[in-house]
């Protein structure tokens, strides 16, 4: 049989194969150890150099054309089989309803709702922003210079340089402060907002995770001073912990975006060997805060001689741990149903100031 006739017959056999098994049989008959094309390839060893020069390209061309046709046909048959299965197979993803509801509200979600309720009563709106931020909003506009430690790679998750936008490096936001910048550049004062959300830093232990939740507050108005900040934080913490004996202590500190800056400690008492918020037997840090730096106000296009403000920030996860008695932050993100059943909240436990923000 000549090569042209063999190629025609093999091509016809490939085209008529209607299953993967039939196609495999054609492949074996052509390219297997005893296949017709393999037999032709073996004859090249006994050819003279002149015959090999003329017959070799023809035989190799036959092998390549048959191989290509087999590959294409196999892809067509596999696609047809997949489409058939997709059209005929069904998977029942439903489950029977449980005897009693088993889902719970995660403590972070519950605390977020509690904070929104408390601050809404004080006239604060909730503002949001992107979790992937540019360098200007995340650092520069907040008076964080190039050499500041907060920019170091061990703290910040940077995106590759080829993902830069408008010449700005992109990062996973390290705080929700960029939301404050976006608000000040898009809204006219007076401004009263809280900015809750996820933030990211390269850190992980019992009290730190690479992703955690933060809430920040911002007030921009005329005649704002440190006394307004202290009253706001005191009112907030008393409402959140639902105790009137909450005592605050403000300590001088440093943040590049506030001046003056203060750390806020809350007093606690020791009852049965446990720390309970209230009283002043000891102190624990809960907040960072301060008066918005003039340079930050200027960077947002406002006149710092006219507008002043204060800002504060704290970890939502830490607030949940203090109020509801968790001792390991990592458990918040493990998805352990036993933990969720123990610390989770009923869907009907909606925080209200009249009914109590806690469960």
Protein Blocks (a to p, Z undefined) as FASTA:
>chain_A
ZZklmmmmmmmmmmmpcbfklmmmmmmmmmmmklmklmmmmmmmmpcfklmmmmmmmmmm
mmmmmmmmmmmmmmmmmmmmmmmmmmmpccdfbdcddfbdfbdcdfklmmmmmmmmmmmm
nopacddddfbdcfklmmmmnopafklmklpmklpccddfklcgehiacdddfbfklmmm
mmmmmcccddddddedddddddddfkbcfbdcddddddddehiafklmmmmmmmmmmmmn
opakbccdddddddfkbccddddddddddeehiaceedjfbccdfbdcddddfklmmmno
pafklpgcddddddfklmmmmmnopabfklmmnopaklmmmmmccfklccdfknopaZZ
